[in-house]
Amino acid sequence: MNSKERVLAAISLEEPDRIPLDSSFTQETSSRLLERFGLDNEADLRIRLGLDVMHCGVNDGFLSPANRDKAATYFPDGSYVTQFGVRAKNVKAGGVRFLEHPIRTHKDLTHLELPDPSEEHRYLGISKTINGFSREYAILCDAGWGLFEKSWALRGFTNFLTDMYRSPGFVESLIDILLDFQIEVTKRVCEYPIDMILFGDDFGMQDKLMMPADLWRKMLKPRWAGIMAIPARKGIPIMFHSDGNIMEIIPDLMEIGVNVLDPIQPKALNPSRVKERFGETLALHGLIDIQDVLPFYSSTGVQEAVKGLIGDVAPGGGVILSPTHTVLPDVPLDNYLSFLKAVRKRGRYKP
């Protein structure tokens, strides 16, 4: 099997020749790996590491500097204003911090301006990845940040959660503006011959949802259902990312079209329990603990932990193993490479 066939078998809940591998990296970790192997681009790095998935994505402007008829605005601390009007700052360890939110009052919603999702430059990376790698590798396309995440970034996290209780009409109006944007993005992504589309919206904390499940089902589930119907009609498998303990709504996500769930953090969700309850109809992506195992175990300990995980979740197929977050700078490279080695050694289904 080549990488593409391996991933497609896993998505179809089958046992391929071995468990497929995937990963994403912070810029710092990527640079360290490139230096380690004497390479100069991430595509070659992914090939060298034996990963089975090539990533591409939409530049929807959510984290990009504003460029509407004016130069981008930067501040002395390195923060900048995004195309959505949020003041953001990249964090050295990976990720981004939102410092100012444009919707300070409910009246500000009437002045909200979003970037144009029809601009062709937002999708150029998709074609490049497909043209270069789609014969041998599975193409996973990231469709951008989710409805909940964009909403609270625009309004402020505490304000938005408060509004969900006190001003549900305002919240639904805000989400619907973002929904129209995401529908247009999703339609355009689904015009490309990709193997899987990735949506993401972090709903979970370590121990529970950030909001009551009934509130999620009222405000977010039906809107996500409308988005997911677009790739579903084209037969494009759907991966959904949500950190934390979202066990309560996994059946809902499956109901609205999710085929692959990511990342199943072992510190928040028991991988064996998720596999047991949903593994006959839901593929799993992630599962490799990046909160404890990868940063703090020895290389031998990493291999033993991966061996145990494979024994718990691999039988029957439907599994793609990957760290449960981008590989952060606190992960020793030897530990990350030990994870890959363990899967290549222990993750074979067929000779």
Stockholm file with secondary structure:
# STOCKHOLM 1.0

chainA/1-351         MNSKERVLAAISLEEPDRIPLDSSFTQETSSRLLERFGLDNEADLRIRLGLDVMHCGVNDGFLSPANRDKAATYFPDGSYVTQFGVRAKNVKAGGVRFLEHPIRTHKDLTHLELPDPSEEHRYLGISKTINGFSREYAILCDAGWGLFEKSWALRGFTNFLTDMYRSPGFVESLIDILLDFQIEVTKRVCEYPIDMILFGDDFGMQDKLMMPADLWRKMLKPRWAGIMAIPARKGIPIMFHSDGNIMEIIPDLMEIGVNVLDPIQPKALNPSRVKERFGETLALHGLIDIQDVLPFYSSTGVQEAVKGLIGDVAPGGGVILSPTHTVLPDVPLDNYLSFLKAVRKRGRYKP
#=GR chainA/1-351 SS CCHHHHHHHHHTTCCCSBCCBCCCBCHHHHHHHHHHHTCSSHHHHHHHHTCCEEEEECCCSSSSBCCSSSCCCBCTTSCEEBTTSCEEEECTTSSEEEEECSCCSGGGGGGCCCCCTTCGGGGHHHHHHHHHHTTTSEEEEECCSCHHHHHHHHHCHHHHHHHHHHCHHHHHHHHHHHHHHHHHHHHHHTTSCCSEEEEECCCBCSSSBSSCHHHHHHHTHHHHHHHHHHHHHTTCCEEEECCSCCGGGHHHHHHTTCCEEECCCTTTSCHHHHHHHHTTTCEEEEEECTTTHHHHSCHHHHHHHHHHHHHHHCTTSCEEEEESSSBCTTSCHHHHHHHHHHHHHHCBSCC
#=GC SS_cons         CCHHHHHHHHHTTCCCSBCCBCCCBCHHHHHHHHHHHTCSSHHHHHHHHTCCEEEEECCCSSSSBCCSSSCCCBCTTSCEEBTTSCEEEECTTSSEEEEECSCCSGGGGGGCCCCCTTCGGGGHHHHHHHHHHTTTSEEEEECCSCHHHHHHHHHCHHHHHHHHHHCHHHHHHHHHHHHHHHHHHHHHHTTSCCSEEEEECCCBCSSSBSSCHHHHHHHTHHHHHHHHHHHHHTTCCEEEECCSCCGGGHHHHHHTTCCEEECCCTTTSCHHHHHHHHTTTCEEEEEECTTTHHHHSCHHHHHHHHHHHHHHHCTTSCEEEEESSSBCTTSCHHHHHHHHHHHHHHCBSCC
//
